[in-house]
Amino acid sequence: MSEFSERLVRSFKQAADFAEGKAKPGTYRVTTYDDDGKPTIIADFSQEFLAEIDAEIAAEREAKKDRPAEAESV
């Protein structure tokens, strides 16, 4: 099965979890499936948590941009 097909199947399974009420919309779930198709949830993140992570990454990138300028001015 191609990588796209595998991702599509995973997306359908996650959508089924939402429809069955096993997962809340607004969360990001990392799930693996064994050869029999049985899911194992590795992690479950809320959108708020992911937004915090994105903000921290953006702050780190900005800090890296500012460091060379500070080193040149010294």
Secondary structure as UniProt FT lines:
FT   HELIX           3..20
FT   TURN            25..26
FT   STRAND          27..33
FT   TURN            35..36
FT   STRAND          39..46
FT   HELIX           47..73
//
